[in-house]
Amino acid sequence: MDLGLKGKKAIVCASSKGLGKGCAMALAREGVDLVINARSADVLEATAAEIRKATGVKVTAVACDVTTGEGRSRVLAACPDPDILVNNAGGPPPGDFRDWDRDAWIKAIDSNMLTPIFLIKATVDGMIERKFGRIVNITSGAVKAPIPILGLSNGARTGLTGFIAGLSRDTVRHNVTINNLLPGSFDTDRLKQTLKAAADREGVSVEQAAQGRVVGIPAGRYGTPDEFGHACAFLCSARSGYITGQNLLIDGGFFPGTM
Ligand code: NAP
């Protein structure tokens, strides 16, 4: 299936590794020129080189913290009129809500709710004018099935989800769609950190914690960033103009509900 994206421009935030990189690579394979972003310049440059070599598209690397106003300005300066925006940032740390002060909450809300909202604010009207836009927010399966120790993530991402539910119904008539991708367990550095915390908590090895979690996944394995990227590219496709305001769970069947 030709996704109809050749020659389009995308900003993919937090994309030197993991799920963001999976999305960037999948879009590049469809002929989309990219602005990619992360804080560590060396890893980011290596990813940019890898994507260029694999696909031949134009890749601009902007090393900055996208959760700051200055970082977002730099990303937007590199691509002021994107056709596609993939919002992503690191997830908040796990823990007990009794230990989180106001600063911890503000940091989580800044990263996982306000950063995507401000990037959408800066780009959506141009998309509406040009009659094409695809916005995908990487959130979490925790929006659908909250995980107690990820309270900061549950709270901030659910706030974003509520906001998107409204806005996405406003923009779709202009062929601008906004959807959320909800990862379950994907084999990335972030997952390794979460497993380490679980192992410490339960007094088991990281391998035992990893095995314990895989057992509960009907697919019998963790997902790959590549698989996640393909779903992102589909939502960004020129063929996906009638899909908006959706929360697509990609979790190997882990969530047992019908909807
Ligand atoms: P990852 O493998 O750790 O990759 C995170 C990427 O984001 C890296 O490129 C990192 O590079 C970049 N990044 C982090 N904070 C940033 C910031 N403030 N500004 C710019 N770039 C930043 O993580 P992942 O597994 O792909 O997770 C991506 C998102 O999905 C996270 O929010 C995570 O909580 C969520 N999620 C993941 C899973 C999973 O199973 N993997 C499940 C549910 C939810 P630098 O560190 O160099 O900035």
py3Dmol code that shows the C-alpha trace and the ligand (Angstrom):
import py3Dmol

protein = """\
ATOM      1  CA  MET A   1       0.000   0.000   0.000  1.00  0.00           C
ATOM      2  CA  ASP A   2       1.389   3.387  -0.988  1.00  0.00           C
ATOM      3  CA  LEU A   3       0.792   5.611   2.022  1.00  0.00           C
ATOM      4  CA  GLY A   4       0.918   8.731  -0.164  1.00  0.00           C
ATOM      5  CA  LEU A   5       3.525  10.471   1.974  1.00  0.00           C
ATOM      6  CA  LYS A   6       6.435  10.935  -0.425  1.00  0.00           C
ATOM      7  CA  GLY A   7       7.884  14.453  -0.160  1.00  0.00           C
ATOM      8  CA  LYS A   8       6.007  15.332   3.052  1.00  0.00           C
ATOM      9  CA  LYS A   9       7.826  16.865   6.035  1.00  0.00           C
ATOM     10  CA  ALA A  10       7.685  15.549   9.597  1.00  0.00           C
ATOM     11  CA  ILE A  11       8.853  16.556  13.025  1.00  0.00           C
ATOM     12  CA  VAL A  12       9.441  13.478  15.163  1.00  0.00           C
ATOM     13  CA  CYS A  13      10.233  14.417  18.755  1.00  0.00           C
ATOM     14  CA  ALA A  14      12.409  12.362  21.099  1.00  0.00           C
ATOM     15  CA  SER A  15      13.504  10.082  18.302  1.00  0.00           C
ATOM     16  CA  SER A  16      17.168   9.106  18.665  1.00  0.00           C
ATOM     17  CA  LYS A  17      16.130   5.781  20.200  1.00  0.00           C
ATOM     18  CA  GLY A  18      13.181   3.540  20.939  1.00  0.00           C
ATOM     19  CA  LEU A  19       9.638   4.221  19.776  1.00  0.00           C
ATOM     20  CA  GLY A  20      10.367   7.715  18.416  1.00  0.00           C
ATOM     21  CA  LYS A  21      13.166   6.313  16.285  1.00  0.00           C
ATOM     22  CA  GLY A  22      10.844   3.543  15.076  1.00  0.00           C
ATOM     23  CA  CYS A  23       8.345   6.197  13.937  1.00  0.00           C
ATOM     24  CA  ALA A  24      11.060   8.303  12.274  1.00  0.00           C
ATOM     25  CA  MET A  25      12.446   5.311  10.373  1.00  0.00           C
ATOM     26  CA  ALA A  26       8.993   4.169   9.214  1.00  0.00           C
ATOM     27  CA  LEU A  27       8.120   7.651   7.913  1.00  0.00           C
ATOM     28  CA  ALA A  28      11.509   7.957   6.207  1.00  0.00           C
ATOM     29  CA  ARG A  29      10.864   4.650   4.435  1.00  0.00           C
ATOM     30  CA  GLU A  30       7.738   6.309   2.990  1.00  0.00           C
ATOM     31  CA  GLY A  31       9.854   9.177   1.599  1.00  0.00           C
ATOM     32  CA  VAL A  32       9.145  11.722   4.360  1.00  0.00           C
ATOM     33  CA  ASP A  33      11.865  14.302   5.127  1.00  0.00           C
ATOM     34  CA  LEU A  34      12.514  14.528   8.843  1.00  0.00           C
ATOM     35  CA  VAL A  35      13.458  16.756  11.710  1.00  0.00           C
ATOM     36  CA  ILE A  36      14.453  14.432  14.531  1.00  0.00           C
ATOM     37  CA  ASN A  37      15.238  15.409  18.079  1.00  0.00           C
ATOM     38  CA  ALA A  38      16.760  14.227  21.365  1.00  0.00           C
ATOM     39  CA  ARG A  39      18.991  15.699  24.051  1.00  0.00           C
ATOM     40  CA  SER A  40      22.192  13.684  23.488  1.00  0.00           C
ATOM     41  CA  ALA A  41      23.706  15.081  20.283  1.00  0.00           C
ATOM     42  CA  ASP A  42      26.003  12.148  19.507  1.00  0.00           C
ATOM     43  CA  VAL A  43      23.305   9.469  19.660  1.00  0.00           C
ATOM     44  CA  LEU A  44      20.962  11.731  17.688  1.00  0.00           C
ATOM     45  CA  GLU A  45      23.536  12.358  14.941  1.00  0.00           C
ATOM     46  CA  ALA A  46      24.209   8.632  14.675  1.00  0.00           C
ATOM     47  CA  THR A  47      20.479   7.976  14.255  1.00  0.00           C
ATOM     48  CA  ALA A  48      20.189  10.733  11.633  1.00  0.00           C
ATOM     49  CA  ALA A  49      23.069   9.165   9.677  1.00  0.00           C
ATOM     50  CA  GLU A  50      21.489   5.699   9.959  1.00  0.00           C
ATOM     51  CA  ILE A  51      18.110   6.921   8.639  1.00  0.00           C
ATOM     52  CA  ARG A  52      19.719   8.882   5.770  1.00  0.00           C
ATOM     53  CA  LYS A  53      21.753   5.852   4.756  1.00  0.00           C
ATOM     54  CA  ALA A  54      18.783   3.485   4.940  1.00  0.00           C
ATOM     55  CA  THR A  55      16.261   5.675   3.114  1.00  0.00           C
ATOM     56  CA  GLY A  56      17.929   8.608   1.336  1.00  0.00           C
ATOM     57  CA  VAL A  57      15.534  11.201   2.814  1.00  0.00           C
ATOM     58  CA  LYS A  58      16.649  14.548   4.237  1.00  0.00           C
ATOM     59  CA  VAL A  59      17.151  14.300   8.002  1.00  0.00           C
ATOM     60  CA  THR A  60      17.858  17.351  10.181  1.00  0.00           C
ATOM     61  CA  ALA A  61      18.950  16.606  13.750  1.00  0.00           C
ATOM     62  CA  VAL A  62      18.071  19.146  16.444  1.00  0.00           C
ATOM     63  CA  ALA A  63      19.705  18.298  19.764  1.00  0.00           C
ATOM     64  CA  CYS A  64      17.685  19.865  22.574  1.00  0.00           C
ATOM     65  CA  ASP A  65      15.234  19.192  25.369  1.00  0.00           C
ATOM     66  CA  VAL A  66      11.838  19.352  23.663  1.00  0.00           C
ATOM     67  CA  THR A  67      10.072  19.846  26.992  1.00  0.00           C
ATOM     68  CA  THR A  68      11.475  23.389  27.244  1.00  0.00           C
ATOM     69  CA  GLY A  69      10.200  26.436  25.367  1.00  0.00           C
ATOM     70  CA  GLU A  70      13.651  27.043  23.938  1.00  0.00           C
ATOM     71  CA  GLY A  71      13.944  23.433  22.751  1.00  0.00           C
ATOM     72  CA  ARG A  72      10.556  23.553  21.040  1.00  0.00           C
ATOM     73  CA  SER A  73      11.477  26.841  19.311  1.00  0.00           C
ATOM     74  CA  ARG A  74      14.617  25.230  17.902  1.00  0.00           C
ATOM     75  CA  VAL A  75      12.715  22.201  16.618  1.00  0.00           C
ATOM     76  CA  LEU A  76      10.060  24.423  15.028  1.00  0.00           C
ATOM     77  CA  ALA A  77      12.699  26.712  13.470  1.00  0.00           C
ATOM     78  CA  ALA A  78      14.093  23.667  11.657  1.00  0.00           C
ATOM     79  CA  CYS A  79      10.634  22.807  10.298  1.00  0.00           C
ATOM     80  CA  PRO A  80       8.086  25.600  10.756  1.00  0.00           C
ATOM     81  CA  ASP A  81       5.428  24.034   8.501  1.00  0.00           C
ATOM     82  CA  PRO A  82       5.404  20.263   9.061  1.00  0.00           C
ATOM     83  CA  ASP A  83       2.815  18.018   7.419  1.00  0.00           C
ATOM     84  CA  ILE A  84       3.287  15.481  10.211  1.00  0.00           C
ATOM     85  CA  LEU A  85       4.017  15.944  13.900  1.00  0.00           C
ATOM     86  CA  VAL A  86       4.878  13.011  16.137  1.00  0.00           C
ATOM     87  CA  ASN A  87       4.883  14.057  19.774  1.00  0.00           C
ATOM     88  CA  ASN A  88       7.053  12.114  22.174  1.00  0.00           C
ATOM     89  CA  ALA A  89       9.250  12.672  25.228  1.00  0.00           C
ATOM     90  CA  GLY A  90      10.720  10.566  27.984  1.00  0.00           C
ATOM     91  CA  GLY A  91       8.234   9.162  30.458  1.00  0.00           C
ATOM     92  CA  PRO A  92       8.075  10.290  34.097  1.00  0.00           C
ATOM     93  CA  PRO A  93       9.754   8.105  36.753  1.00  0.00           C
ATOM     94  CA  PRO A  94       7.798   5.430  38.620  1.00  0.00           C
ATOM     95  CA  GLY A  95       7.211   5.798  42.345  1.00  0.00           C
ATOM     96  CA  ASP A  96       4.800   6.401  45.198  1.00  0.00           C
ATOM     97  CA  PHE A  97       2.583   9.471  44.898  1.00  0.00           C
ATOM     98  CA  ARG A  98       3.327  10.309  48.538  1.00  0.00           C
ATOM     99  CA  ASP A  99       6.877  11.180  47.476  1.00  0.00           C
ATOM    100  CA  TRP A 100       5.928  13.503  44.607  1.00  0.00           C
ATOM    101  CA  ASP A 101       5.884  17.220  45.309  1.00  0.00           C
ATOM    102  CA  ARG A 102       4.455  19.952  43.097  1.00  0.00           C
ATOM    103  CA  ASP A 103       7.672  20.176  41.052  1.00  0.00           C
ATOM    104  CA  ALA A 104       7.517  16.471  40.185  1.00  0.00           C
ATOM    105  CA  TRP A 105       3.932  16.886  38.956  1.00  0.00           C
ATOM    106  CA  ILE A 106       4.707  20.051  36.973  1.00  0.00           C
ATOM    107  CA  LYS A 107       7.661  18.304  35.302  1.00  0.00           C
ATOM    108  CA  ALA A 108       5.467  15.355  34.258  1.00  0.00           C
ATOM    109  CA  ILE A 109       2.684  17.624  33.022  1.00  0.00           C
ATOM    110  CA  ASP A 110       5.207  19.784  31.132  1.00  0.00           C
ATOM    111  CA  SER A 111       6.763  16.758  29.416  1.00  0.00           C
ATOM    112  CA  ASN A 112       3.797  14.556  28.685  1.00  0.00           C
ATOM    113  CA  MET A 113       0.879  16.967  28.376  1.00  0.00           C
ATOM    114  CA  LEU A 114       1.906  20.584  27.727  1.00  0.00           C
ATOM    115  CA  THR A 115       4.814  19.917  25.347  1.00  0.00           C
ATOM    116  CA  PRO A 116       2.595  18.129  22.798  1.00  0.00           C
ATOM    117  CA  ILE A 117      -0.137  20.741  23.265  1.00  0.00           C
ATOM    118  CA  PHE A 118       2.278  23.634  22.582  1.00  0.00           C
ATOM    119  CA  LEU A 119       3.749  21.901  19.520  1.00  0.00           C
ATOM    120  CA  ILE A 120       0.244  21.278  18.195  1.00  0.00           C
ATOM    121  CA  LYS A 121      -0.640  24.925  18.871  1.00  0.00           C
ATOM    122  CA  ALA A 122       2.372  26.039  16.823  1.00  0.00           C
ATOM    123  CA  THR A 123       1.667  23.790  13.826  1.00  0.00           C
ATOM    124  CA  VAL A 124      -2.016  22.933  13.532  1.00  0.00           C
ATOM    125  CA  ASP A 125      -3.250  26.151  11.922  1.00  0.00           C
ATOM    126  CA  GLY A 126      -0.700  25.822   9.105  1.00  0.00           C
ATOM    127  CA  MET A 127      -1.857  22.242   8.561  1.00  0.00           C
ATOM    128  CA  ILE A 128      -5.468  23.438   8.436  1.00  0.00           C
ATOM    129  CA  GLU A 129      -4.564  26.105   5.841  1.00  0.00           C
ATOM    130  CA  ARG A 130      -2.707  23.567   3.703  1.00  0.00           C
ATOM    131  CA  LYS A 131      -5.560  21.031   4.099  1.00  0.00           C
ATOM    132  CA  PHE A 132      -3.276  18.258   5.242  1.00  0.00           C
ATOM    133  CA  GLY A 133      -1.987  17.370   8.673  1.00  0.00           C
ATOM    134  CA  ARG A 134      -1.297  14.244  10.691  1.00  0.00           C
ATOM    135  CA  ILE A 135      -0.516  14.476  14.382  1.00  0.00           C
ATOM    136  CA  VAL A 136       0.333  11.398  16.428  1.00  0.00           C
ATOM    137  CA  ASN A 137       0.995  11.513  20.154  1.00  0.00           C
ATOM    138  CA  ILE A 138       2.918   8.680  21.743  1.00  0.00           C
ATOM    139  CA  THR A 139       1.194   8.156  25.093  1.00  0.00           C
ATOM    140  CA  SER A 140       0.961   4.844  26.947  1.00  0.00           C
ATOM    141  CA  GLY A 141      -1.157   1.776  27.539  1.00  0.00           C
ATOM    142  CA  ALA A 142      -1.386   3.247  31.049  1.00  0.00           C
ATOM    143  CA  VAL A 143      -4.004   5.681  29.706  1.00  0.00           C
ATOM    144  CA  LYS A 144      -6.324   2.735  29.164  1.00  0.00           C
ATOM    145  CA  ALA A 145      -5.198   0.598  32.102  1.00  0.00           C
ATOM    146  CA  PRO A 146      -3.421   2.816  34.639  1.00  0.00           C
ATOM    147  CA  ILE A 147      -0.403   1.316  36.392  1.00  0.00           C
ATOM    148  CA  PRO A 148      -0.284   2.378  40.077  1.00  0.00           C
ATOM    149  CA  ILE A 149       3.473   3.080  40.257  1.00  0.00           C
ATOM    150  CA  LEU A 150       3.282   5.215  37.094  1.00  0.00           C
ATOM    151  CA  GLY A 151       0.918   7.746  38.641  1.00  0.00           C
ATOM    152  CA  LEU A 152       2.727  10.740  37.118  1.00  0.00           C
ATOM    153  CA  SER A 153       2.407   9.194  33.668  1.00  0.00           C
ATOM    154  CA  ASN A 154      -1.223   8.126  34.213  1.00  0.00           C
ATOM    155  CA  GLY A 155      -2.192  11.642  35.254  1.00  0.00           C
ATOM    156  CA  ALA A 156      -0.303  13.731  32.679  1.00  0.00           C
ATOM    157  CA  ARG A 157      -1.094  11.503  29.697  1.00  0.00           C
ATOM    158  CA  THR A 158      -4.764  11.233  30.553  1.00  0.00           C
ATOM    159  CA  GLY A 159      -4.891  15.046  30.583  1.00  0.00           C
ATOM    160  CA  LEU A 160      -3.422  15.098  27.072  1.00  0.00           C
ATOM    161  CA  THR A 161      -5.861  12.397  25.937  1.00  0.00           C
ATOM    162  CA  GLY A 162      -8.847  14.442  27.099  1.00  0.00           C
ATOM    163  CA  PHE A 163      -7.588  17.550  25.329  1.00  0.00           C
ATOM    164  CA  ILE A 164      -6.974  15.647  22.080  1.00  0.00           C
ATOM    165  CA  ALA A 165     -10.439  14.067  22.204  1.00  0.00           C
ATOM    166  CA  GLY A 166     -11.915  17.542  21.805  1.00  0.00           C
ATOM    167  CA  LEU A 167      -9.450  19.180  19.399  1.00  0.00           C
ATOM    168  CA  SER A 168      -9.309  16.224  16.996  1.00  0.00           C
ATOM    169  CA  ARG A 169     -13.021  16.636  16.227  1.00  0.00           C
ATOM    170  CA  ASP A 170     -12.408  20.279  15.329  1.00  0.00           C
ATOM    171  CA  THR A 171      -9.564  19.736  12.874  1.00  0.00           C
ATOM    172  CA  VAL A 172     -10.674  16.630  10.948  1.00  0.00           C
ATOM    173  CA  ARG A 173     -12.921  18.559   8.544  1.00  0.00           C
ATOM    174  CA  HIS A 174      -9.720  20.194   7.265  1.00  0.00           C
ATOM    175  CA  ASN A 175      -8.005  16.829   6.699  1.00  0.00           C
ATOM    176  CA  VAL A 176      -5.968  17.305   9.860  1.00  0.00           C
ATOM    177  CA  THR A 177      -6.191  14.248  12.093  1.00  0.00           C
ATOM    178  CA  ILE A 178      -4.915  13.796  15.629  1.00  0.00           C
ATOM    179  CA  ASN A 179      -4.547  10.359  17.178  1.00  0.00           C
ATOM    180  CA  ASN A 180      -2.744   8.738  20.080  1.00  0.00           C
ATOM    181  CA  LEU A 181      -0.632   5.597  19.982  1.00  0.00           C
ATOM    182  CA  LEU A 182      -0.631   3.679  23.271  1.00  0.00           C
ATOM    183  CA  PRO A 183       2.399   1.395  23.631  1.00  0.00           C
ATOM    184  CA  GLY A 184       2.168  -1.665  25.833  1.00  0.00           C
ATOM    185  CA  SER A 185       5.564  -3.278  26.449  1.00  0.00           C
ATOM    186  CA  PHE A 186       8.180  -2.528  23.802  1.00  0.00           C
ATOM    187  CA  ASP A 187      11.788  -3.569  23.897  1.00  0.00           C
ATOM    188  CA  THR A 188      13.478  -0.184  24.434  1.00  0.00           C
ATOM    189  CA  ASP A 189      15.744   1.470  27.007  1.00  0.00           C
ATOM    190  CA  ARG A 190      12.671   2.830  28.766  1.00  0.00           C
ATOM    191  CA  LEU A 191      11.320  -0.702  29.243  1.00  0.00           C
ATOM    192  CA  LYS A 192      14.684  -1.808  30.641  1.00  0.00           C
ATOM    193  CA  GLN A 193      14.488   1.013  33.235  1.00  0.00           C
ATOM    194  CA  THR A 194      10.934   0.043  34.195  1.00  0.00           C
ATOM    195  CA  LEU A 195      11.958  -3.611  34.524  1.00  0.00           C
ATOM    196  CA  LYS A 196      14.937  -2.670  36.687  1.00  0.00           C
ATOM    197  CA  ALA A 197      12.643  -0.726  39.045  1.00  0.00           C
ATOM    198  CA  ALA A 198      10.219  -3.690  39.171  1.00  0.00           C
ATOM    199  CA  ALA A 199      13.097  -6.116  39.842  1.00  0.00           C
ATOM    200  CA  ASP A 200      14.419  -3.960  42.697  1.00  0.00           C
ATOM    201  CA  ARG A 201      10.950  -3.669  44.181  1.00  0.00           C
ATOM    202  CA  GLU A 202      10.251  -7.391  43.979  1.00  0.00           C
ATOM    203  CA  GLY A 203      13.745  -8.495  44.998  1.00  0.00           C
ATOM    204  CA  VAL A 204      14.294 -10.522  41.789  1.00  0.00           C
ATOM    205  CA  SER A 205      16.758 -10.245  38.886  1.00  0.00           C
ATOM    206  CA  VAL A 206      15.973  -8.067  35.853  1.00  0.00           C
ATOM    207  CA  GLU A 207      15.783 -11.250  33.732  1.00  0.00           C
ATOM    208  CA  GLN A 208      13.212 -12.739  36.123  1.00  0.00           C
ATOM    209  CA  ALA A 209      11.185  -9.519  36.066  1.00  0.00           C
ATOM    210  CA  ALA A 210      11.332  -9.497  32.240  1.00  0.00           C
ATOM    211  CA  GLN A 211      10.200 -13.141  32.042  1.00  0.00           C
ATOM    212  CA  GLY A 212       7.406 -12.490  34.526  1.00  0.00           C
ATOM    213  CA  ARG A 213       5.991  -9.719  32.406  1.00  0.00           C
ATOM    214  CA  VAL A 214       6.247 -11.532  29.060  1.00  0.00           C
ATOM    215  CA  VAL A 215       4.161 -14.405  30.451  1.00  0.00           C
ATOM    216  CA  GLY A 216       1.167 -12.054  30.713  1.00  0.00           C
ATOM    217  CA  ILE A 217       1.424 -10.838  27.095  1.00  0.00           C
ATOM    218  CA  PRO A 218      -0.686 -12.974  24.715  1.00  0.00           C
ATOM    219  CA  ALA A 219       1.840 -12.356  21.903  1.00  0.00           C
ATOM    220  CA  GLY A 220       4.450 -14.036  24.136  1.00  0.00           C
ATOM    221  CA  ARG A 221       7.033 -11.323  23.510  1.00  0.00           C
ATOM    222  CA  TYR A 222       7.747  -7.621  23.712  1.00  0.00           C
ATOM    223  CA  GLY A 223       6.928  -5.379  20.761  1.00  0.00           C
ATOM    224  CA  THR A 224       9.620  -3.871  18.553  1.00  0.00           C
ATOM    225  CA  PRO A 225      10.113  -0.171  17.736  1.00  0.00           C
ATOM    226  CA  ASP A 226       9.756  -1.134  14.054  1.00  0.00           C
ATOM    227  CA  GLU A 227       6.258  -2.502  14.617  1.00  0.00           C
ATOM    228  CA  PHE A 228       5.330   0.636  16.495  1.00  0.00           C
ATOM    229  CA  GLY A 229       6.700   2.796  13.668  1.00  0.00           C
ATOM    230  CA  HIS A 230       4.585   1.008  11.056  1.00  0.00           C
ATOM    231  CA  ALA A 231       1.411   1.807  13.015  1.00  0.00           C
ATOM    232  CA  CYS A 232       2.511   5.440  13.257  1.00  0.00           C
ATOM    233  CA  ALA A 233       3.160   5.646   9.507  1.00  0.00           C
ATOM    234  CA  PHE A 234      -0.293   4.207   8.843  1.00  0.00           C
ATOM    235  CA  LEU A 235      -1.977   6.849  11.026  1.00  0.00           C
ATOM    236  CA  CYS A 236       0.062   9.509   9.196  1.00  0.00           C
ATOM    237  CA  SER A 237      -0.910   8.126   5.807  1.00  0.00           C
ATOM    238  CA  ALA A 238      -2.734  10.198   3.224  1.00  0.00           C
ATOM    239  CA  ARG A 239      -5.276   7.310   3.290  1.00  0.00           C
ATOM    240  CA  SER A 240      -6.087   7.815   7.002  1.00  0.00           C
ATOM    241  CA  GLY A 241      -8.036  11.082   6.828  1.00  0.00           C
ATOM    242  CA  TYR A 242     -11.168   9.537   8.398  1.00  0.00           C
ATOM    243  CA  ILE A 243      -9.376   8.311  11.534  1.00  0.00           C
ATOM    244  CA  THR A 244      -9.191  10.931  14.256  1.00  0.00           C
ATOM    245  CA  GLY A 245      -9.404  11.185  18.036  1.00  0.00           C
ATOM    246  CA  GLN A 246      -8.516   7.519  18.427  1.00  0.00           C
ATOM    247  CA  ASN A 247      -6.402   5.805  21.053  1.00  0.00           C
ATOM    248  CA  LEU A 248      -4.728   2.862  19.368  1.00  0.00           C
ATOM    249  CA  LEU A 249      -3.373   0.358  21.862  1.00  0.00           C
ATOM    250  CA  ILE A 250      -0.409  -1.655  20.583  1.00  0.00           C
ATOM    251  CA  ASP A 251       0.278  -4.198  23.273  1.00  0.00           C
ATOM    252  CA  GLY A 252       0.357  -7.726  21.845  1.00  0.00           C
ATOM    253  CA  GLY A 253      -3.120  -8.362  23.259  1.00  0.00           C
ATOM    254  CA  PHE A 254      -2.212  -7.497  26.860  1.00  0.00           C
ATOM    255  CA  PHE A 255      -5.325  -5.406  27.615  1.00  0.00           C
ATOM    256  CA  PRO A 256      -8.168  -7.943  27.790  1.00  0.00           C
ATOM    257  CA  GLY A 257     -11.174  -5.698  27.043  1.00  0.00           C
ATOM    258  CA  THR A 258     -13.292  -5.534  23.880  1.00  0.00           C
ATOM    259  CA  MET A 259     -12.718  -1.789  23.411  1.00  0.00           C
TER     260      MET A 259
END
"""
ligand_1 = """\
48
NAP
P 13.591 5.300 25.134
O 13.969 4.076 24.384
O 14.219 5.583 26.441
O 13.825 6.529 24.126
C 13.480 7.820 24.532
C 13.920 8.786 23.462
O 13.442 10.080 23.808
C 15.424 8.930 23.340
O 15.736 9.219 22.006
C 15.731 10.121 24.244
O 16.977 10.697 23.915
C 14.531 10.999 23.906
N 14.139 11.968 24.930
C 13.816 11.717 26.209
N 13.508 12.844 26.843
C 13.647 13.848 25.940
C 13.478 15.247 25.999
N 13.113 15.856 27.141
N 13.691 15.985 24.885
C 14.064 15.374 23.734
N 14.239 14.053 23.624
C 14.038 13.291 24.719
O 12.004 5.342 25.433
P 10.784 4.639 24.651
O 10.569 3.286 25.208
O 10.962 4.805 23.205
O 9.567 5.514 25.197
C 9.030 6.602 24.491
C 7.790 7.065 25.244
O 6.830 5.993 25.273
C 8.077 7.445 26.699
O 7.279 8.535 27.071
C 7.637 6.197 27.450
O 7.261 6.477 28.768
C 6.455 5.745 26.614
N 6.156 4.325 26.805
C 7.039 3.367 26.469
C 6.715 2.040 26.665
C 7.666 0.919 26.302
O 7.353 -0.244 26.537
N 8.806 1.180 25.730
C 5.473 1.697 27.221
C 4.579 2.695 27.557
C 4.929 4.013 27.349
P 17.802 11.605 24.989
O 17.773 10.845 26.281
O 19.155 11.743 24.389
O 17.066 12.900 25.071
"""
view = py3Dmol.view(width=600, height=400)
view.addModel(protein, "pdb")
view.setStyle({"model": 0}, {"cartoon": {"style": "trace"}})
view.addModel(ligand_1, "xyz")
view.setStyle({"model": 1}, {"stick": {}})
view.zoomTo()
view.show()
